Amino acid sequence: MYDMERMYMKRKRNYKKYLYTIAYIMLLRVVLQFTVGMSMFRLGMVFDLVVMMFWVGIFAAFIKSNTAQKVYYIIVVLVTTVFVVGDSVYFDYFGVISARSSFSGLKWLQEGNTLEYDITIPLVAYLITPPLVGVIYLIITNKRRDVFHLRDFGILSGVFVVQVALFLIWGNQTFERRIDFYRSDAFLFETMHDRILYSEKYGYYNYHLLDLTRIRPKQNQDTLKAEVDAYFESLPAHRTNDYSDRYAGYNVVMIVGETLETRFIDENLTPHLYEMYANGLTFDNYFTTVFQQGATCNSEFMGMSGLATITTNDWSSNICDAYSENVYPYALPAQLRDSGYDTYYFHSGYEWFYNRREMVPNYGYDTVMFQEDLIANGHPDFYDRFDTEMRYFWEDNVDFSNPFMMTLLTYSMHGAYNQSEFEKHADQLEAAYPNHAELDPEIRNYMLKLIEFDEMVGLLTDKLEEEGVLDSTLFVIYPDHYPYMMDYDTYTDYIGVDADDFHEVMRQRLVIYATDMTGEVIHTAASTIDVTPTVLNMINSNLVFDYFMGTDVLSTDENYVIFADLTITDGTNFLYLDETYYGNSQLIPTLEEALADEITMLEIQKDLLNADYFREDE
C-alpha cells in the first residue's frame, strides 16, 4: 500500500516551471505585438499558444532530472527573448521581422560596424527585463521536477493536427486565376512573403519555427531554364525612340546614392546636384522599390542588371547573400565592356559587405575596388564616411582617354544621423539654411551628409572637365532607398508625406544628365529595374535588350512598378494585393492584369536566380 502511494505521488502532475515558461513566452508575444504593430485579434495568438505548449511540453516531459529541466526552460526563455528583442531592433531598421536568411547579416557587425547603425537597446528590452529576471528566478527556485502525463497533450495534439491539416489544404488548393492564388492563404503560407501578416494569422513563434526548419526540394535546372526561356521569348522587342543612340560613345558615370533622398536637393544646399536635376532628364514617377533585406545590394542589382529582385522567404530576398556567384552577362557594364568600354566599380565600404568582392565582377566590371584597396595602395588615412575621398579611386585608377563606365556607390548619407564629423559643413548649411538650428538634429545631420555627397559630385565633374571629357559623359544618379535609419515620423513629417503612405515615401527622382540637356521631366512610371534598359538605349540601341525585366521608359508612356508587398502602381493609381485601391476606379481591371503580369515576372526571376540562368552565356 505504501509503495502504491509513493508511485502515485511520484507521478502526480506538476507543471509549475512549464506554466511559468509558457506565461512568459506569451507575455513576450503580447509585448512584441505593440513593438511591430501586429494585430492581437487574429488566430495567430492561439496558434502560438498551442504550438509552444505542445513543443515546450513534449521535450520537457522526457527530461527526468529537475536540474536538466531548469536548464532547458531557461534556454527556451532566453532563446525566445533573443528572438523578440532581435526582431524589435530589426523591425526598427527594416520594417519587417527577421528570417533565417537574416542571420547571414551578423557578419556585417564585425569590425565595429555596429556604430554606423546606431543600434540602441529597444523599448521591448526594458519592458521584458523584470519579467525575464522573475521567471528565471521562479524556475531556479522551484524544487520539484515537472511531471507530465502524455495524455495531457491530447487536446493540444488534436489542435496541432488541425493546424497541420489546414496547412496541407492551403498548399493544395486550386484557383481559377493566378491572381486569386496570390491573394490566398495558400500563397501566404507557401512564401511567407508578408512576415507580419503570417505571424498575425498563423503565429509568430510558428513562423520562426517553420522558417528555421523548412526545407525546399531541389528543383530541376533544365525545367527552370525552360520556363525562363519561354518568359523572355514572350516579351515584346525593344522599340527605339528619340533618345536612342543620342549619346553613342559617351562615357557613363553611374552614381548609386546611398540613402539619397531627392526631396532634399535644392539650389543652395546641393548646387551640383541641383544643376543636374534642373537641366537633365528627371523622372517624377520613379520609385525605389526596396526589397528588404539587403536594400542597397538589391537596388544595385536592379539598377545594373535590369532584372528584378524577389520577395520570398525561401533562402533569401537579399540577392548578394543568396546569389553572389551567379553571372549577368547582359548587365549594363558587361554589355558596355564587350563593346569596348573600360568598366570601373568603386565603393568606400568594405569589400566583404554583401559579398561584393565576389558579386560585383559578375556584372561586368573589370576594375573593382573598395576601401581596403585604397588603404593598401597609398591612402592609409582614407575615411569611408567622406564621399569626397572617393576622388582617390578615379584619380588613381581611371584611364580617361578610353571610353569608360564608372559606377560609384557612395557612403556619406548612410545613417546614423548623429555623426559629428560632418559638422565641417556647418558653414555651408548656415548659408543655405540660416535657421538650421531649428531643424530636428537628424534632419540637420542628414543635410550635412548630403552636402558632402554634393561636393563629391562637384569634384568629379571638375576632374572630367580637366580631362576634357565632361561634355562626352552621361551621368546616371539614383538612390538605393529612403533614409530608413532616420526616425520615421521625423522624416515623413519633414518631407510632407503621410507616414502611413509607405509607397509614396519610396517616390524619389532618377536623373540622367549630360551637359547638352536643357531639362525635361518624364512622367512614365519607373523604378530601379528600368535604369539599365533606359541608359543602354541612349548609348547603343543595337545591343541586347532581350533579357531585361525592366523597361526602357523613354520608349513607352505605359509602365508599371511593383513593390515588395506586391502593390502595383502606374505612378498615380495604386492597387494593393488585398484589393485596396487608390485612384481612378476605371483602371482597376488594367492594374489587375498588370499585377498578375508583374507577379509572374517575380516568379520567373526566382527561377532565373535559382538556375543561374545566364551561366552558359558567359
C-alpha positions in Angstrom: 0.0 0.0 0.0 2.8 2.4 0.9 4.6 1.6 -2.4 1.5 2.4 -4.4 1.1 5.7 -2.6 4.7 6.5 -3.3 4.3 5.6 -7.0 1.2 7.9 -7.2 3.0 10.7 -5.5 5.9 10.2 -7.8 3.8 10.5 -10.9 1.5 13.3 -9.6 1.1 16.1 -12.2 3.3 19.1 -11.6 3.5 21.8 -14.3 4.8 24.9 -12.4 8.0 25.6 -14.2 6.3 24.7 -17.5 3.5 27.2 -16.8 5.9 29.9 -15.8 7.8 29.4 -19.1 4.6 29.4 -21.2 3.2 32.5 -19.5 6.5 34.4 -20.1 6.6 33.3 -23.7 3.1 34.6 -24.3 3.8 37.8 -22.5 6.7 38.3 -24.9 4.3 37.8 -27.7 2.0 40.5 -26.4 4.8 43.0 -25.9 6.1 42.3 -29.5 2.7 43.0 -30.9 2.9 46.6 -29.7 6.5 46.9 -30.9 5.9 45.8 -34.5 2.3 46.7 -34.9 0.8 43.2 -35.2 -2.9 42.8 -34.5 -3.9 40.9 -31.3 -7.2 39.9 -32.7 -6.3 37.1 -35.0 -5.8 33.4 -34.6 -2.0 33.8 -34.6 -2.0 34.2 -30.8 -4.0 31.0 -30.4 -1.7 29.1 -32.8 1.3 30.3 -30.9 -0.1 29.2 -27.6 -0.9 25.7 -28.9 2.5 25.4 -30.7 4.6 26.5 -27.8 2.6 24.5 -25.2 3.0 21.4 -27.4 6.6 21.6 -28.3 7.9 23.0 -25.0 6.0 20.4 -23.0 6.8 17.4 -25.2 10.6 17.9 -24.7 10.2 18.8 -21.0 8.2 15.6 -20.4 11.1 13.4 -21.3 13.7 15.2 -19.2 13.9 13.2 -15.9 16.3 15.5 -13.9 14.9 18.6 -12.2 18.2 20.4 -12.8 18.2 19.5 -16.5 14.6 20.7 -16.8 15.5 24.0 -15.2 18.4 24.4 -17.7 16.0 23.5 -20.6 13.3 26.0 -19.5 15.9 28.8 -19.1 17.3 28.1 -22.5 13.7 28.3 -24.0 13.1 31.6 -22.2 16.4 33.1 -23.3 16.1 32.0 -26.9 12.6 33.4 -27.3 13.8 36.6 -25.6 16.6 36.9 -28.1 14.2 36.5 -31.0 11.7 39.0 -29.7 14.3 41.7 -28.8 16.2 41.0 -32.0 13.0 41.3 -34.1 12.2 44.6 -32.3 15.6 46.0 -33.4 15.3 44.5 -36.8 11.9 46.0 -37.3 13.1 49.4 -36.4 15.5 49.4 -39.3 13.8 47.3 -42.0 10.1 47.4 -41.2 9.8 43.6 -41.1 10.6 40.8 -38.7 13.7 38.7 -39.3 14.0 35.4 -41.2 16.5 32.6 -41.3 18.3 34.4 -44.1 18.8 37.4 -41.8 21.4 35.5 -39.8 23.8 35.9 -42.6 23.8 39.7 -41.8 25.5 39.0 -38.5 28.8 39.2 -40.4 28.1 42.9 -41.0 28.6 43.5 -37.3 32.3 42.7 -37.4 35.0 45.4 -37.4 32.9 47.8 -35.4 30.2 48.3 -38.0 27.5 48.5 -35.3 28.5 52.1 -34.7 27.2 53.3 -38.1 23.8 51.6 -37.4 23.4 53.4 -34.1 22.0 50.3 -32.6 20.3 51.0 -29.3 18.5 49.0 -26.7 14.9 48.8 -27.8 11.9 49.6 -25.5 10.9 46.0 -25.6 14.1 45.0 -23.8 13.3 47.3 -20.9 9.7 46.1 -20.7 10.6 42.4 -20.5 13.7 42.6 -18.3 11.8 42.5 -15.0 9.6 39.5 -16.0 12.7 37.8 -17.5 14.5 38.0 -14.2 11.4 37.0 -12.4 10.7 33.9 -14.5 14.3 32.7 -14.3 14.1 33.2 -10.5 10.9 31.2 -10.3 12.4 28.4 -12.4 15.6 28.2 -10.4 14.0 28.2 -7.0 11.4 25.6 -7.9 12.4 22.4 -6.1 10.1 19.9 -7.8 10.6 18.4 -11.2 7.7 19.0 -13.6 5.8 15.7 -14.2 3.6 15.3 -17.3 1.1 12.7 -18.3 1.3 12.3 -22.1 -2.5 12.1 -22.3 -2.5 15.7 -21.1 -1.2 16.7 -24.5 -4.1 15.0 -26.2 -6.1 18.2 -26.8 -3.0 20.1 -27.8 -2.1 17.4 -30.2 -5.6 17.5 -31.7 -5.4 21.2 -32.3 -1.9 20.8 -33.7 -3.1 18.2 -36.1 -5.8 20.5 -37.2 -3.2 23.2 -37.9 -1.1 20.8 -40.0 -4.3 19.7 -41.9 -5.1 23.4 -42.7 -1.5 23.9 -43.9 -1.8 20.9 -46.2 -5.1 22.2 -47.5 -3.8 25.6 -48.2 -0.8 24.1 -50.0 -3.0 22.0 -52.3 -5.8 24.4 -53.4 -6.7 25.1 -57.0 -7.6 28.6 -58.3 -9.3 29.8 -61.4 -7.0 32.8 -61.7 -3.3 33.0 -60.8 -4.0 36.3 -59.1 -6.5 34.6 -56.8 -3.7 32.3 -55.6 -1.6 35.3 -54.8 -4.4 36.7 -52.7 -4.9 33.4 -50.8 -3.7 31.9 -47.6 -2.0 29.3 -49.7 0.4 31.8 -51.2 1.0 33.5 -47.8 1.8 30.1 -46.2 3.9 28.9 -49.1 6.1 32.0 -49.4 5.7 33.8 -46.0 6.0 36.9 -48.2 4.4 39.1 -45.5 6.0 38.0 -42.3 3.9 40.2 -40.0 0.6 39.1 -41.7 1.8 35.5 -41.4 2.5 35.9 -37.7 -0.9 37.5 -37.2 -2.7 34.7 -38.9 -0.6 31.6 -38.0 1.6 32.6 -35.1 4.8 34.5 -34.6 6.6 31.6 -33.0 5.1 29.2 -35.5 6.5 31.5 -38.3 10.1 31.3 -36.9 9.9 27.5 -36.2 8.8 26.8 -39.8 11.2 29.3 -41.3 14.1 27.7 -39.5 13.1 24.1 -40.3 11.5 24.4 -43.7 13.4 22.5 -46.4 12.8 23.3 -50.1 13.1 20.4 -52.6 15.8 20.9 -55.2 14.4 22.0 -58.5 15.3 20.7 -61.9 17.6 23.2 -63.5 16.5 22.3 -67.1 12.9 22.9 -66.2 13.6 26.2 -64.6 15.6 27.4 -67.6 12.9 26.3 -70.0 10.4 28.4 -68.0 12.7 31.4 -68.1 13.3 30.9 -71.9 9.6 30.9 -72.5 9.1 34.1 -70.5 11.8 36.1 -72.3 10.5 34.9 -75.6 7.1 36.3 -74.7 8.3 39.8 -74.1 7.9 42.5 -76.8 11.0 43.6 -78.6 12.7 46.8 -77.6 11.5 49.9 -79.5 13.8 52.7 -80.4 12.8 56.3 -79.7 14.1 59.9 -80.0 16.7 59.2 -77.4 18.1 56.0 -79.0 21.8 56.3 -79.6 21.8 60.1 -78.9 24.7 59.6 -76.5 26.5 56.9 -78.5 30.2 56.6 -77.5 29.6 58.7 -74.3 31.2 57.7 -71.1 28.8 56.6 -68.4 29.1 57.6 -64.8 26.5 55.8 -62.6 26.2 57.0 -59.0 24.2 55.0 -56.6 23.5 57.5 -53.9 23.4 55.6 -50.6 20.3 56.8 -48.8 19.9 59.7 -51.2 16.6 61.5 -50.5 16.0 63.6 -53.7 13.4 65.8 -52.0 16.3 67.5 -50.1 18.1 68.6 -53.2 17.9 72.4 -53.7 19.8 75.2 -55.3 21.6 76.4 -52.2 22.2 73.2 -50.3 23.3 71.0 -53.2 24.3 73.2 -56.2 26.0 70.5 -58.2 23.1 68.0 -57.9 20.6 70.8 -58.5 22.3 71.7 -61.7 21.8 68.1 -63.0 18.3 67.7 -61.7 17.2 71.1 -63.2 18.8 70.6 -66.6 18.8 66.8 -67.1 16.1 64.2 -67.7 14.3 63.6 -64.4 11.6 61.0 -63.7 9.0 62.2 -61.3 7.1 58.9 -61.1 10.3 56.9 -60.2 10.2 54.6 -57.1 12.9 52.9 -55.1 11.1 49.6 -54.7 13.1 48.4 -51.7 13.2 44.6 -51.5 14.3 44.1 -47.9 16.6 42.9 -46.7 19.7 44.0 -48.4 18.1 47.1 -49.8 21.4 48.6 -51.1 22.5 45.4 -52.6 19.1 44.8 -54.3 19.0 48.3 -55.6 22.4 48.0 -57.1 21.4 44.7 -58.7 18.3 46.0 -60.3 20.0 49.2 -61.5 22.9 47.4 -63.1 21.2 44.3 -64.5 17.7 45.3 -65.5 16.5 42.3 -63.6 14.2 42.1 -60.6 14.8 41.2 -57.0 12.4 38.8 -55.3 10.1 38.8 -52.3 10.4 35.4 -50.7 11.5 33.7 -47.5 12.8 30.5 -49.2 16.5 31.2 -48.9 16.8 35.0 -49.1 15.4 38.1 -50.7 18.9 39.5 -50.5 20.5 38.9 -53.9 24.1 39.3 -52.6 23.7 36.8 -49.8 21.9 34.2 -51.8 23.1 34.5 -55.4 26.5 36.2 -55.3 28.1 33.5 -57.6 25.6 34.0 -60.4 26.7 35.7 -63.6 24.9 38.5 -65.5 26.4 38.9 -69.0 23.7 41.3 -70.2 24.0 43.7 -67.4 24.9 47.3 -68.4 28.6 47.2 -67.5 29.0 43.8 -69.2 27.5 44.9 -72.5 29.4 48.2 -72.5 32.7 46.3 -71.6 32.1 43.9 -74.5 31.6 46.9 -76.8 34.9 48.4 -75.9 34.4 50.3 -72.7 36.7 50.2 -69.6 34.5 49.4 -66.7 35.1 50.5 -63.1 33.3 50.0 -59.8 34.3 51.9 -56.7 32.8 51.8 -53.2 34.1 53.3 -50.0 32.8 50.5 -47.8 34.2 47.1 -47.0 34.6 44.5 -49.8 33.1 41.7 -47.7 29.9 43.6 -47.1 27.1 41.9 -49.2 29.8 39.6 -50.8 30.6 42.5 -53.2 34.1 41.3 -53.9 32.6 38.2 -55.4 29.4 39.6 -56.8 30.3 42.9 -58.5 32.7 41.5 -61.1 29.9 39.3 -62.3 28.1 42.4 -63.5 30.9 43.0 -66.0 33.3 45.3 -64.1 37.0 44.9 -64.9 38.2 47.1 -62.1 36.6 46.6 -58.7 37.9 48.5 -55.7 36.9 49.1 -52.1 38.3 50.9 -49.1 40.7 48.0 -48.4 42.3 48.7 -51.8 42.8 52.4 -51.2 44.2 51.8 -47.8 46.7 49.2 -49.2 47.6 51.4 -52.2 48.9 54.6 -50.6 45.9 56.1 -48.7 46.2 54.7 -45.2 44.2 57.6 -43.7 41.2 57.1 -46.1 38.0 57.7 -44.3 35.0 55.9 -45.8 32.3 58.3 -44.5 33.5 61.2 -46.6 32.4 60.8 -50.2 34.9 63.5 -51.3 37.7 61.0 -50.5 36.3 58.8 -53.3 38.4 61.0 -55.6 41.3 58.7 -54.9 39.5 56.0 -56.7 39.2 57.8 -60.0 42.4 59.8 -59.7 44.5 56.6 -59.2 42.7 54.1 -61.5 40.6 55.6 -64.4 42.1 56.0 -67.8 40.1 58.9 -69.1 41.5 58.6 -72.6 39.3 55.5 -73.3 35.5 55.2 -73.3 34.6 54.1 -69.7 31.7 53.3 -67.5 32.4 54.2 -63.8 30.0 53.2 -61.0 30.3 54.9 -57.6 28.4 53.6 -54.6 28.6 56.4 -52.1 28.5 56.2 -48.4 28.2 59.6 -46.6 24.4 59.7 -46.4 24.2 56.3 -44.7 22.9 56.5 -41.1 23.2 57.0 -38.3 22.3 60.7 -38.3 24.3 61.7 -35.3 27.8 61.8 -36.7 29.6 65.0 -35.6 32.4 64.8 -38.1 30.1 66.2 -40.8 30.0 69.5 -38.8 32.8 70.5 -41.1 30.0 71.6 -43.5 28.2 73.7 -40.9 29.1 77.0 -42.6 27.6 75.8 -45.9 24.4 74.7 -44.1 24.3 78.1 -42.4 24.5 79.8 -45.8 21.8 77.6 -47.3 19.5 77.4 -44.2 20.1 80.4 -41.9 17.6 79.0 -39.4 19.1 75.5 -39.5 19.3 75.4 -35.7 15.6 75.0 -35.6 15.8 71.8 -37.6 15.5 68.4 -36.0 19.0 67.1 -35.2 18.6 64.1 -37.5 17.4 66.2 -40.4 20.3 68.7 -39.8 22.8 65.9 -39.8 21.4 64.4 -42.9 21.7 67.7 -44.7 25.4 68.0 -43.7 26.0 64.5 -45.1 24.2 65.5 -48.3 26.5 68.5 -48.7 29.4 66.0 -48.5 27.9 63.9 -51.3 27.2 67.0 -53.4 30.8 68.1 -53.1 32.0 64.7 -54.3 29.8 65.2 -57.4 31.4 68.6 -57.9 34.9 67.1 -57.6 34.1 64.5 -60.2 32.7 67.0 -62.7 35.8 69.2 -62.2 38.0 66.2 -62.9 36.1 65.2 -66.1 36.3 68.8 -67.3 40.0 68.8 -66.6 40.4 65.6 -68.6 38.3 67.1 -71.5 35.6 64.5 -71.3 32.8 66.2 -69.3 30.9 67.1 -72.4 31.0 63.5 -73.6 29.9 61.9 -70.3 26.4 60.8 -69.4 25.6 60.8 -65.7 23.0 58.5 -64.1 22.2 59.2 -60.4 19.6 57.3 -58.4 19.0 56.5 -54.7 19.1 53.0 -53.3 16.4 53.6 -50.6 14.9 56.2 -48.4 16.6 57.1 -45.0 15.2 54.2 -43.1 17.6 54.7 -40.2 16.2 58.1 -39.5 13.3 58.4 -37.1 10.4 57.6 -39.5 7.9 60.2 -38.2 10.5 63.0 -38.2 11.5 62.1 -41.7 8.0 61.8 -43.2 6.9 65.0 -41.4 9.8 66.9 -42.9 9.2 65.8 -46.5 5.5 66.3 -46.2 4.4 62.7 -46.8 1.8 60.8 -44.8 3.7 58.4 -42.5 1.1 55.6 -43.4 1.7 56.1 -47.2 4.8 53.9 -47.4 4.8 53.7 -51.2 4.8 57.5 -51.5 7.9 57.6 -49.3 9.6 55.5 -52.0 8.8 58.1 -54.7 12.2 59.6 -55.5 13.7 61.0 -58.6 16.1 59.4 -61.1 18.2 61.8 -63.1 20.1 61.3 -66.3 22.3 64.2 -67.2 24.6 65.4 -70.0 25.8 68.9 -70.5 23.8 69.4 -73.6 20.5 68.8 -71.9 18.1 71.6 -71.1 15.7 70.0 -68.7 12.8 67.6 -69.3 10.5 65.7 -66.9 9.4 62.2 -67.8 6.2 61.2 -66.2 6.2 57.5 -67.1 6.2 55.2 -64.0 9.6 53.7 -63.4 11.7 52.0 -60.8 15.3 50.9 -60.3 14.8 47.9 -62.6 14.3 50.3 -65.5 17.6 52.1 -65.3 19.7 49.7 -67.3 17.5 49.4 -70.4 16.8 53.1 -70.4 20.5 54.0 -70.3 21.6 51.3 -72.7 19.1 52.6 -75.3 20.7 56.1 -75.1 24.2 54.7 -75.6 23.7 51.8 -78.1 20.2 50.6 -79.1 21.8 47.8 -81.1 22.9 45.9 -78.0 20.9 43.1 -76.4 17.6 44.0 -74.7 16.1 40.5 -74.8 17.0 39.6 -71.2 15.7 42.6 -69.2 12.7 42.6 -66.9 12.8 46.3 -66.7 11.7 48.7 -69.5 13.3 51.5 -71.5 10.9 54.1 -70.1 11.8 56.5 -72.9 10.2 54.0 -75.3 6.7 53.9 -73.7 4.2 56.0 -71.9 2.8 52.9 -70.1 4.8 51.2 -67.4 4.1 49.7 -64.0 6.0 49.5 -60.8 5.6 46.6 -58.4 6.7 46.9 -54.7 7.9 44.1 -52.4 4.5 43.9 -50.7 3.0 43.3 -54.2 1.3 46.6 -54.5 1.3 47.9 -58.1 1.2 51.4 -59.5 1.2 53.3 -62.8 2.6 56.3 -60.9 -0.7 57.7 -60.0 -3.1 54.8 -59.1 -2.2 52.1 -56.6 -3.7 48.6 -56.4 -2.8 46.6 -53.3 -2.7 42.8 -53.2 -5.7 42.8 -50.8 -7.6 44.7 -53.5 -7.5 48.0 -51.6 -7.3 50.7 -54.4 -6.4 54.4 -54.6 -7.1 56.3 -57.7 -9.3 56.1 -60.8 -11.5 53.1 -60.3 -12.0 52.6 -64.0 -8.4 51.5 -64.2 -8.8 48.6 -61.7 -9.1 45.9 -64.4 -5.9 47.3 -66.1 -3.9 47.3 -62.9 -5.3 43.8 -62.0 -3.9 42.5 -65.3 -0.6 44.3 -64.8 -0.3 43.0 -61.2 -0.7 39.4 -62.5 2.0 40.0 -65.1 4.4 41.6 -62.6 4.0 38.8 -60.1 4.6 36.3 -62.8 7.8 38.2 -63.6 8.9 37.9 -59.9 8.2 34.1 -60.1 10.4 33.8 -63.2 13.1 35.9 -61.6 13.3 33.4 -58.7 13.7 30.6 -61.3 16.3 32.7 -63.1 18.3 33.1 -60.0 18.0 29.6 -58.8 19.1 28.2 -62.2 21.9 30.7 -62.6 20.3 31.2 -65.9 23.0 33.1 -67.8 25.9 30.8 -66.8 26.1 29.2 -70.2 26.1 32.6 -72.0 29.4 33.8 -70.3 
